[in-house]
Amino acid sequence: MDKSDPLRQLWLAAVLLTRLPLPHLPQNAFSQGPHAVWAYPLVGVLVGTLGAVAGQISLWLGLPEFGAASLALGVMLLVTGAMHEDGLADTFDGLWGSFTPERRLEIMRDSQIGTYGVLALIVTSMAKISALAALLGDTGLTVIAAAALSRAMMPALMHTLPHARSDGLSHSVGRPPLKATLLGLGIAVAVTLACLGITAMAAVIAAVVCTFAMALLAERKIGGQTGDVLGAAQNLSETAILLICAALL
């Protein structure tokens, strides 16, 4: 796989971040994962578009706003396999479930979900659905912006923080180069501006604050980032973007 091939990199990003029935890539293609992170926001555009369309169709069919918002979120969860939600739950369970980095990482690897994880999922899901219910009537562009911008936060963490463990999804992808990371951020900001106009500034600030807070917390508690931490950062950023936009729009 040519690391300079944008279409192949977009394909790889979609394979990594969704559960869409895409053609399989050869195993050696995944070695180019660090160079494909610029495309994460474009995958977010796809995920957000599918969710927004589902929400708009639901409203057109006469469903109440809360029901349409629930279906919109459900479609996005289906497309991604709820991988970021899984990361959020594991991160909250691990970071608050013990007092040593080693034990926290062990908890995060455990497939079972604990109290902190359940509460994190309940709070973020309710917040998202409430915000979506207020936003879906406005063409759904905010959903697209939130999905794109929040996914640009993951490469930023991957580039900035060291790996907290020597295996796992984040470690297998590797540390992305600065050029790919900045390109992804640039694409995400451009998409957000196109969708939200001047409100994009508030959305970017919300995403950066959430990501920075997650980075500080992860570095202090486990010494770096994991795939779960990346998923948590995406989920919390997306929630914050939707909420701030619901308040402003």
NORJO-V312718 format. One record per residue. N is the residue number from 1. RES is the residue in one small letter. OMEGA is omega in degrees with one decimal (999 if undefined). NEAR is the number of other C-alpha atoms within 12 Angstrom. Layout:
# NORJO-V312718
n->N res->RES omega->OMEGA near->NEAR
n->N res->RES omega->OMEGA near->NEAR
This chain:
# NORJO-V312718
n->1 res->m omega->-179.5 near->21
n->2 res->d omega->-176.6 near->17
n->3 res->k omega->179.3 near->23
n->4 res->s omega->-178.1 near->16
n->5 res->d omega->-175.9 near->16
n->6 res->p omega->-178.7 near->20
n->7 res->l omega->177.8 near->18
n->8 res->r omega->179.0 near->26
n->9 res->q omega->176.0 near->31
n->10 res->l omega->177.2 near->33
n->11 res->w omega->179.6 near->34
n->12 res->l omega->178.8 near->40
n->13 res->a omega->179.2 near->38
n->14 res->a omega->177.7 near->35
n->15 res->v omega->-177.6 near->29
n->16 res->l omega->-169.1 near->36
n->17 res->l omega->179.3 near->44
n->18 res->t omega->174.1 near->30
n->19 res->r omega->177.5 near->23
n->20 res->l omega->-178.2 near->24
n->21 res->p omega->-178.7 near->15
n->22 res->l omega->175.0 near->16
n->23 res->p omega->-177.5 near->12
n->24 res->h omega->174.5 near->17
n->25 res->l omega->173.6 near->21
n->26 res->p omega->-174.7 near->14
n->27 res->q omega->-177.5 near->12
n->28 res->n omega->178.6 near->15
n->29 res->a omega->-175.6 near->25
n->30 res->f omega->175.8 near->30
n->31 res->s omega->179.1 near->22
n->32 res->q omega->-180.0 near->33
n->33 res->g omega->-179.0 near->41
n->34 res->p omega->-178.3 near->37
n->35 res->h omega->-176.8 near->39
n->36 res->a omega->-174.1 near->45
n->37 res->v omega->178.0 near->50
n->38 res->w omega->-176.1 near->44
n->39 res->a omega->-179.7 near->42
n->40 res->y omega->178.8 near->45
n->41 res->p omega->178.1 near->43
n->42 res->l omega->172.9 near->42
n->43 res->v omega->176.0 near->42
n->44 res->g omega->176.7 near->45
n->45 res->v omega->178.9 near->39
n->46 res->l omega->-179.0 near->33
n->47 res->v omega->-179.6 near->40
n->48 res->g omega->178.9 near->44
n->49 res->t omega->178.7 near->31
n->50 res->l omega->177.8 near->30
n->51 res->g omega->-179.4 near->39
n->52 res->a omega->178.8 near->39
n->53 res->v omega->178.4 near->30
n->54 res->a omega->179.1 near->33
n->55 res->g omega->-179.3 near->41
n->56 res->q omega->177.7 near->32
n->57 res->i omega->178.9 near->24
n->58 res->s omega->177.2 near->26
n->59 res->l omega->179.7 near->29
n->60 res->w omega->179.3 near->16
n->61 res->l omega->175.8 near->13
n->62 res->g omega->178.1 near->13
n->63 res->l omega->176.1 near->20
n->64 res->p omega->-174.8 near->21
n->65 res->e omega->-179.7 near->28
n->66 res->f omega->178.0 near->26
n->67 res->g omega->178.0 near->25
n->68 res->a omega->178.4 near->34
n->69 res->a omega->178.6 near->38
n->70 res->s omega->179.0 near->32
n->71 res->l omega->177.7 near->31
n->72 res->a omega->177.6 near->40
n->73 res->l omega->179.8 near->44
n->74 res->g omega->178.2 near->27
n->75 res->v omega->179.4 near->28
n->76 res->m omega->177.2 near->41
n->77 res->l omega->179.1 near->27
n->78 res->l omega->-178.4 near->24
n->79 res->v omega->-177.3 near->30
n->80 res->t omega->-175.4 near->33
n->81 res->g omega->-178.7 near->23
n->82 res->a omega->-176.6 near->27
n->83 res->m omega->179.6 near->27
n->84 res->h omega->175.5 near->38
n->85 res->e omega->176.0 near->39
n->86 res->d omega->177.6 near->34
n->87 res->g omega->178.2 near->39
n->88 res->l omega->-178.4 near->41
n->89 res->a omega->-179.9 near->43
n->90 res->d omega->-179.6 near->39
n->91 res->t omega->-179.7 near->47
n->92 res->f omega->176.6 near->37
n->93 res->d omega->-175.3 near->35
n->94 res->g omega->-174.2 near->38
n->95 res->l omega->-179.8 near->40
n->96 res->w omega->-175.8 near->26
n->97 res->g omega->-179.7 near->27
n->98 res->s omega->-175.2 near->20
n->99 res->f omega->179.2 near->17
n->100 res->t omega->178.8 near->17
n->101 res->p omega->-178.1 near->25
n->102 res->e omega->-179.6 near->19
n->103 res->r omega->177.9 near->19
n->104 res->r omega->178.2 near->30
n->105 res->l omega->177.7 near->36
n->106 res->e omega->178.3 near->24
n->107 res->i omega->-179.0 near->30
n->108 res->m omega->179.3 near->38
n->109 res->r omega->-178.1 near->28
n->110 res->d omega->-177.9 near->21
n->111 res->s omega->179.4 near->17
n->112 res->q omega->-179.0 near->17
n->113 res->i omega->-178.3 near->25
n->114 res->g omega->-175.7 near->24
n->115 res->t omega->-178.2 near->18
n->116 res->y omega->179.3 near->24
n->117 res->g omega->178.9 near->31
n->118 res->v omega->-178.9 near->22
n->119 res->l omega->178.6 near->20
n->120 res->a omega->179.5 near->28
n->121 res->l omega->-180.0 near->31
n->122 res->i omega->-176.2 near->17
n->123 res->v omega->-178.1 near->21
n->124 res->t omega->179.7 near->32
n->125 res->s omega->178.2 near->33
n->126 res->m omega->179.3 near->21
n->127 res->a omega->179.9 near->29
n->128 res->k omega->-178.6 near->39
n->129 res->i omega->178.7 near->34
n->130 res->s omega->179.5 near->28
n->131 res->a omega->179.5 near->37
n->132 res->l omega->179.3 near->50
n->133 res->a omega->179.2 near->36
n->134 res->a omega->-171.5 near->32
n->135 res->l omega->-171.8 near->37
n->136 res->l omega->179.3 near->43
n->137 res->g omega->-178.5 near->27
n->138 res->d omega->174.0 near->24
n->139 res->t omega->178.5 near->26
n->140 res->g omega->-178.6 near->37
n->141 res->l omega->178.7 near->37
n->142 res->t omega->178.3 near->47
n->143 res->v omega->179.2 near->51
n->144 res->i omega->-179.8 near->45
n->145 res->a omega->-179.0 near->48
n->146 res->a omega->-179.5 near->56
n->147 res->a omega->-179.3 near->50
n->148 res->a omega->-175.8 near->47
n->149 res->l omega->-178.2 near->57
n->150 res->s omega->179.5 near->53
n->151 res->r omega->173.6 near->54
n->152 res->a omega->179.2 near->50
n->153 res->m omega->-178.7 near->50
n->154 res->m omega->176.4 near->54
n->155 res->p omega->177.9 near->47
n->156 res->a omega->176.4 near->41
n->157 res->l omega->-179.3 near->45
n->158 res->m omega->-179.9 near->41
n->159 res->h omega->-171.5 near->33
n->160 res->t omega->-173.7 near->27
n->161 res->l omega->173.7 near->33
n->162 res->p omega->175.5 near->25
n->163 res->h omega->-179.9 near->31
n->164 res->a omega->177.1 near->31
n->165 res->r omega->-174.2 near->27
n->166 res->s omega->175.9 near->17
n->167 res->d omega->-179.9 near->16
n->168 res->g omega->-174.1 near->21
n->169 res->l omega->-178.3 near->28
n->170 res->s omega->179.9 near->35
n->171 res->h omega->-179.0 near->27
n->172 res->s omega->176.9 near->23
n->173 res->v omega->178.0 near->32
n->174 res->g omega->-179.4 near->31
n->175 res->r omega->-177.9 near->31
n->176 res->p omega->175.5 near->33
n->177 res->p omega->-178.1 near->24
n->178 res->l omega->-178.3 near->21
n->179 res->k omega->-179.9 near->19
n->180 res->a omega->179.5 near->32
n->181 res->t omega->-179.4 near->32
n->182 res->l omega->178.0 near->28
n->183 res->l omega->177.3 near->26
n->184 res->g omega->178.0 near->38
n->185 res->l omega->179.1 near->33
n->186 res->g omega->178.2 near->25
n->187 res->i omega->-178.9 near->30
n->188 res->a omega->179.4 near->41
n->189 res->v omega->179.0 near->38
n->190 res->a omega->178.5 near->26
n->191 res->v omega->-179.0 near->35
n->192 res->t omega->177.3 near->41
n->193 res->l omega->-179.2 near->25
n->194 res->a omega->-177.1 near->21
n->195 res->c omega->-168.9 near->30
n->196 res->l omega->-176.6 near->34
n->197 res->g omega->-175.3 near->21
n->198 res->i omega->178.2 near->17
n->199 res->t omega->-179.9 near->27
n->200 res->a omega->-179.2 near->30
n->201 res->m omega->178.7 near->24
n->202 res->a omega->179.4 near->28
n->203 res->a omega->179.2 near->41
n->204 res->v omega->179.1 near->38
n->205 res->i omega->179.8 near->24
n->206 res->a omega->-179.6 near->30
n->207 res->a omega->-178.8 near->42
n->208 res->v omega->180.0 near->31
n->209 res->v omega->179.7 near->23
n->210 res->c omega->-178.9 near->30
n->211 res->t omega->179.2 near->40
n->212 res->f omega->178.3 near->26
n->213 res->a omega->178.4 near->21
n->214 res->m omega->178.8 near->39
n->215 res->a omega->179.0 near->35
n->216 res->l omega->-177.9 near->22
n->217 res->l omega->-178.4 near->26
n->218 res->a omega->179.7 near->36
n->219 res->e omega->-178.5 near->23
n->220 res->r omega->-172.5 near->19
n->221 res->k omega->-178.7 near->27
n->222 res->i omega->174.7 near->35
n->223 res->g omega->179.8 near->24
n->224 res->g omega->-176.4 near->31
n->225 res->q omega->173.8 near->46
n->226 res->t omega->175.2 near->47
n->227 res->g omega->177.8 near->43
n->228 res->d omega->179.1 near->46
n->229 res->v omega->177.9 near->55
n->230 res->l omega->178.3 near->47
n->231 res->g omega->178.5 near->39
n->232 res->a omega->179.5 near->45
n->233 res->a omega->178.1 near->47
n->234 res->q omega->-175.9 near->47
n->235 res->n omega->-179.2 near->47
n->236 res->l omega->178.0 near->44
n->237 res->s omega->179.9 near->41
n->238 res->e omega->178.6 near->49
n->239 res->t omega->-179.3 near->42
n->240 res->a omega->178.9 near->37
n->241 res->i omega->-179.2 near->46
n->242 res->l omega->-178.9 near->50
n->243 res->l omega->-178.0 near->32
n->244 res->i omega->179.0 near->31
n->245 res->c omega->176.6 near->40
n->246 res->a omega->179.4 near->30
n->247 res->a omega->-174.1 near->17
n->248 res->l omega->-175.6 near->20
n->249 res->l omega->999 near->25
